[in-house]
Amino acid sequence: MIHAIAPAKVNWTLEVLGRRKDGYHEVRTILQTIELHDELTFEPADQVSLEVTGPHTPDDEDLILQAARLRRERDRDSTGVTIKLDKRVPLAAGLGGGSSDAAATLRVLNQMWNARLGQFGLARVAGRLGSDVPFFLTGGTALGGGRGEVIRALADAPMAWLVLLVPAIQLPDKTRRMYGELQPGDFTDGSKTTALVDHINAGGHVEPRQLYNAFDRAAYEVFEGLSQYRDFLLEAGASSVHVAGAGPTLFALASGEPEALAIRQRMNRARHGERVHVVRTVTAAEATLTWTSEP
C-alpha cells in the first residue's frame, strides 16, 4: 500500500488582472501549502473505487475518481486501485482540499502503475481537473498564472504560522459567483505578487502587509455573516485577516506559534473557536510526502 498526504493551501496573494476572451479571468497568485491535510491510501485492486472516512460523501464525479480514470485511460495496461481517503480539510472552504486529493492521486498512480509520466505530462492531466490541481503536484511555495493552472515553483518561503477560521457558511457555485461579484476596482496589475516573489526569492519572511486577495471585498458581501467572523479574529488579536482562496475560510498570519496559539485560545474562550486551526506552512518536500506499508 502507498500512503500520501494531500495538504491544504492558502494564497499569499491572489490578484485578478481582468477577464479573458475565453470567459475566464487572468490571475497572478502565490500559493502556499499548509500542514492541515487529508491522507490517502492506495492499494492495487481489480477496479477503481473510493472509500471515505470523514465529512465527505463522494459521487461518481469526485476529483479523486476523475484523476484515477484519467491516468487509467492513458495507461491501458494499468490495473485498478482502491483509494481510501481520510478527509480532514474542510469542504468548499477555499483551501483546495479536493484539488490536493486529485494531485496526490495523480502522483501516486504514476508511481504505482509505473507510468513514468514526467512533470509536464502530469501537469497537463492535472490542468484538466481544475485550476488548483497543477500546483499541488509540487506544493510548497509557487507562482500561479493564467487561470491559476500555470505554475512556477519558488524557493520554499520561510516557515510561517497561521490561524484559520472556517465559518459554517455554504454557497452553491461559489467560485463562479465570487468572480461574478468582482468590480473594476478589484482588478490589479500583478505588481503585488511580483514584489512578494522578489521578497521570497531573497529569503524574506512573508509579512501581513504583503498579503492580498482580490476577493477580500466581495467575500463580505456574498457570504452572509462573514464579517462577524472577521471581527472575531481581529478581537482575538489578529493584525489583519484575509480570505483563503475564494472563501469563506479566513486566515491571519501570526508572528509565530505562541501568538497563533494565543489567538486560538482567545477564540475558544469567547466560544468562537469550534472551527479554528493553528497551522504552519509546509515545504514542497513535506507537501508531496508518500510512504509504503504492508496491507
C-alpha positions as CSV (number, residue, x, y, z in Angstrom):
1,M,0.0,0.0,0.0
2,I,1.1,3.5,-0.7
3,H,0.2,6.4,1.5
4,A,0.2,10.1,0.7
5,I,-0.8,13.4,2.3
6,A,-2.8,16.0,0.5
7,P,-2.2,19.3,2.1
8,A,-4.5,22.4,2.1
9,K,-3.2,25.8,0.8
10,V,-3.6,29.5,1.2
11,N,-2.9,32.2,-1.3
12,W,-0.3,34.7,0.0
13,T,-1.5,36.9,-2.9
14,L,-4.4,36.4,-5.3
15,E,-4.6,39.2,-7.9
16,V,-7.2,39.2,-10.7
17,L,-5.9,41.1,-13.7
18,G,-9.1,41.1,-15.8
19,R,-11.5,38.9,-17.8
20,R,-10.1,37.0,-20.8
21,K,-11.7,36.4,-24.2
22,D,-12.4,32.8,-23.2
23,G,-14.6,34.0,-20.3
24,Y,-12.1,33.0,-17.6
25,H,-10.1,35.5,-15.5
26,E,-6.4,36.1,-15.7
27,V,-4.8,35.8,-12.3
28,R,-1.4,36.2,-10.6
29,T,-1.1,34.4,-7.3
30,I,1.4,33.0,-4.8
31,L,0.2,29.7,-3.4
32,Q,1.5,28.1,-0.2
33,T,0.8,24.6,1.2
34,I,0.0,24.3,4.9
35,E,0.1,21.4,7.3
36,L,-3.7,20.8,7.5
37,H,-4.1,17.8,5.2
38,D,-6.1,14.8,4.1
39,E,-4.5,11.4,4.0
40,L,-4.9,8.9,1.2
41,T,-4.1,5.2,0.9
42,F,-3.8,3.3,-2.4
43,E,-4.0,-0.4,-2.8
44,P,-4.0,-2.5,-6.0
45,A,-7.4,-3.9,-7.0
46,D,-9.4,-5.1,-10.0
47,Q,-11.4,-1.9,-10.3
48,V,-11.1,1.8,-9.4
49,S,-13.0,2.6,-6.1
50,L,-13.0,5.2,-3.4
51,E,-13.8,4.8,0.3
52,V,-14.0,7.9,2.5
53,T,-13.7,8.5,6.3
54,G,-14.9,11.9,7.4
55,P,-17.4,14.6,6.3
56,H,-17.5,13.8,2.6
57,T,-19.8,11.7,0.6
58,P,-18.2,11.0,-2.8
59,D,-20.1,10.7,-6.1
60,D,-19.1,9.5,-9.5
61,E,-17.7,12.9,-10.3
62,D,-15.3,13.1,-7.3
63,L,-12.0,14.6,-8.4
64,I,-10.1,11.6,-6.9
65,L,-12.1,9.2,-9.2
66,Q,-11.7,11.5,-12.1
67,A,-7.9,11.6,-11.6
68,A,-7.7,7.9,-11.4
69,R,-9.8,7.4,-14.5
70,L,-7.7,9.9,-16.5
71,R,-4.5,8.0,-15.5
72,R,-6.1,4.7,-16.3
73,E,-7.3,5.9,-19.7
74,R,-3.8,7.0,-20.6
75,D,-2.1,3.7,-19.4
76,R,-4.1,0.9,-20.9
77,D,-2.1,-1.8,-19.1
78,S,-2.8,-0.3,-15.7
79,T,-4.9,-2.2,-13.2
80,G,-7.4,-0.9,-10.7
81,V,-6.9,0.6,-7.3
82,T,-8.8,1.0,-4.1
83,I,-8.3,4.5,-2.7
84,K,-9.1,5.3,0.9
85,L,-9.5,8.9,1.9
86,D,-9.3,10.2,5.5
87,K,-11.0,13.6,4.9
88,R,-9.7,16.4,7.3
89,V,-9.6,19.5,5.1
90,P,-12.9,21.3,5.3
91,L,-15.0,21.1,2.1
92,A,-15.6,24.0,-0.2
93,A,-13.7,26.3,2.1
94,G,-11.2,27.9,-0.2
95,L,-8.4,25.7,1.0
96,G,-8.1,23.5,-2.1
97,G,-8.7,20.1,-0.4
98,G,-10.3,18.4,-3.4
99,S,-7.7,19.6,-5.8
100,S,-5.0,18.4,-3.5
101,D,-6.6,15.0,-3.2
102,A,-6.6,14.8,-7.0
103,A,-3.0,15.8,-7.3
104,A,-1.9,13.2,-4.8
105,T,-3.8,10.6,-6.7
106,L,-2.1,11.5,-10.0
107,R,1.4,11.4,-8.3
108,V,0.8,8.1,-6.6
109,L,-0.8,6.3,-9.5
110,N,2.0,7.5,-11.7
111,Q,4.3,5.6,-9.3
112,M,2.1,2.6,-8.7
113,W,1.4,1.9,-12.3
114,N,5.0,2.6,-13.4
115,A,3.6,5.2,-15.9
116,R,6.7,7.4,-15.6
117,L,4.8,10.4,-16.9
118,G,7.0,13.4,-16.4
119,Q,6.1,16.6,-14.5
120,F,5.0,18.4,-17.7
121,G,2.7,15.5,-18.6
122,L,1.3,15.2,-15.1
123,A,0.6,18.9,-15.1
124,R,-1.3,18.7,-18.4
125,V,-3.5,16.0,-16.9
126,A,-3.9,17.9,-13.7
127,G,-5.0,21.0,-15.6
128,R,-7.9,19.1,-17.0
129,L,-9.2,18.5,-13.4
130,G,-9.1,22.1,-12.1
131,S,-7.0,25.3,-11.9
132,D,-5.5,24.4,-8.5
133,V,-4.6,20.8,-9.2
134,P,-1.3,21.5,-11.0
135,F,0.0,23.5,-8.0
136,F,-0.5,20.5,-5.6
137,L,1.7,18.3,-7.8
138,T,4.7,20.0,-6.3
139,G,3.3,22.1,-3.4
140,G,5.4,24.3,-1.3
141,T,5.5,27.9,-2.5
142,A,4.7,28.6,-6.1
143,L,3.7,31.4,-8.5
144,G,0.5,30.8,-10.4
145,G,-0.6,32.5,-13.7
146,G,-3.2,32.0,-16.4
147,R,-6.4,30.7,-14.7
148,G,-4.1,29.7,-11.9
149,E,-3.0,26.5,-13.6
150,V,0.3,27.8,-15.0
151,I,2.7,27.1,-12.1
152,R,6.3,28.1,-11.5
153,A,7.8,26.7,-8.3
154,L,9.5,29.2,-6.0
155,A,12.0,28.6,-3.2
156,D,10.2,27.5,-0.1
157,A,9.2,30.6,1.8
158,P,10.4,30.6,5.4
159,M,8.1,28.8,7.8
160,A,5.1,30.8,9.0
161,W,2.3,30.2,11.4
162,L,-1.3,30.9,10.6
163,V,-4.7,30.9,12.3
164,L,-7.5,29.6,10.1
165,L,-11.2,30.2,10.9
166,V,-13.6,28.0,8.8
167,P,-17.1,29.5,9.1
168,A,-20.2,27.3,8.8
169,I,-21.2,29.1,5.6
170,Q,-22.1,27.3,2.4
171,L,-22.6,28.9,-1.0
172,P,-23.6,26.9,-4.1
173,D,-21.4,27.5,-7.2
174,K,-19.1,29.6,-5.0
175,T,-16.2,30.3,-7.3
176,R,-18.3,31.4,-10.3
177,R,-20.4,33.6,-8.1
178,M,-17.3,35.2,-6.5
179,Y,-15.7,36.0,-9.8
180,G,-19.0,37.5,-10.9
181,E,-19.0,39.8,-8.0
182,L,-15.7,41.4,-8.9
183,Q,-15.8,45.1,-9.8
184,P,-13.2,47.1,-11.9
185,G,-11.7,48.4,-8.6
186,D,-10.9,44.8,-7.6
187,F,-8.6,44.2,-10.6
188,T,-4.9,44.9,-10.2
189,D,-1.8,44.7,-12.4
190,G,0.1,41.8,-10.7
191,S,2.7,44.0,-9.1
192,K,1.8,43.0,-5.5
193,T,2.5,39.4,-6.5
194,T,5.8,40.3,-8.3
195,A,7.0,42.2,-5.2
196,L,6.3,39.3,-2.9
197,V,8.0,36.9,-5.3
198,D,11.2,39.0,-5.2
199,H,10.9,39.2,-1.4
200,I,10.6,35.4,-1.0
201,N,13.4,34.8,-3.5
202,A,15.6,37.0,-1.4
203,G,14.8,34.8,1.7
204,G,12.4,37.2,3.3
205,H,9.6,36.1,5.6
206,V,6.1,36.8,4.4
207,E,4.6,39.7,6.4
208,P,0.9,40.6,6.9
209,R,1.2,43.9,5.0
210,Q,2.2,41.9,1.9
211,L,-0.9,39.7,1.8
212,Y,-3.6,40.5,-0.8
213,N,-6.7,38.8,-2.1
214,A,-8.9,40.3,-4.9
215,F,-11.9,38.7,-3.2
216,D,-11.4,40.4,0.2
217,R,-14.1,43.0,-0.6
218,A,-16.6,40.8,-2.4
219,A,-16.5,38.0,0.2
220,Y,-18.1,40.0,2.9
221,E,-21.0,40.9,0.6
222,V,-21.5,37.4,-0.8
223,F,-21.0,35.3,2.3
224,E,-23.7,36.3,4.8
225,G,-22.3,36.8,8.3
226,L,-18.6,36.5,7.2
227,S,-17.8,40.0,8.6
228,Q,-18.7,38.8,12.1
229,Y,-16.1,36.0,11.8
230,R,-13.5,38.5,10.6
231,D,-14.3,40.7,13.7
232,F,-13.9,37.6,16.0
233,L,-10.3,37.1,14.7
234,L,-9.4,40.8,15.0
235,E,-10.8,41.0,18.5
236,A,-8.7,37.9,19.4
237,G,-5.5,39.7,18.4
238,A,-5.0,39.1,14.6
239,S,-3.3,42.0,13.0
240,S,-5.1,41.5,9.7
241,V,-7.5,39.0,8.2
242,H,-7.7,37.7,4.6
243,V,-9.9,35.3,2.7
244,A,-8.4,32.0,1.7
245,G,-8.9,31.4,-2.0
246,A,-12.4,32.3,-2.9
247,G,-13.5,31.8,0.7
248,P,-15.2,31.5,3.0
249,T,-12.3,30.4,5.2
250,L,-10.4,33.4,6.8
251,F,-6.8,33.4,7.9
252,A,-4.4,35.5,9.8
253,L,-0.7,35.4,9.7
254,A,0.9,35.3,13.2
255,S,4.4,36.3,14.3
256,G,5.0,32.7,15.5
257,E,3.4,29.7,17.1
258,P,2.9,31.3,20.5
259,E,0.9,34.2,19.1
260,A,-1.2,31.8,16.9
261,L,-2.0,29.7,19.9
262,A,-2.9,32.7,21.9
263,I,-5.3,33.9,19.3
264,R,-6.9,30.5,19.2
265,Q,-7.2,30.4,23.0
266,R,-9.0,33.8,23.0
267,M,-11.3,32.5,20.3
268,N,-12.1,29.4,22.3
269,R,-12.7,31.5,25.5
270,A,-15.2,33.6,23.5
271,R,-16.8,30.4,22.2
272,H,-15.9,31.2,18.6
273,G,-13.2,28.5,18.3
274,E,-15.1,25.4,17.1
275,R,-13.5,25.5,13.7
276,V,-10.3,27.3,14.4
277,H,-7.0,25.7,13.3
278,V,-3.4,26.7,14.1
279,V,-1.2,25.6,11.3
280,R,2.3,26.1,9.9
281,T,3.3,26.3,6.3
282,V,5.0,23.2,4.8
283,T,7.7,22.8,2.2
284,A,7.4,21.2,-1.2
285,A,9.1,18.1,0.2
286,E,6.7,17.8,3.0
287,A,3.7,18.5,0.8
288,T,4.4,15.6,-1.5
289,L,5.3,13.0,1.2
290,T,4.5,9.4,0.4
291,W,5.3,6.2,2.2
292,T,4.6,2.5,1.8
293,S,3.3,-0.2,4.3
294,E,2.2,-3.8,4.2
295,P,-1.6,-4.3,3.8
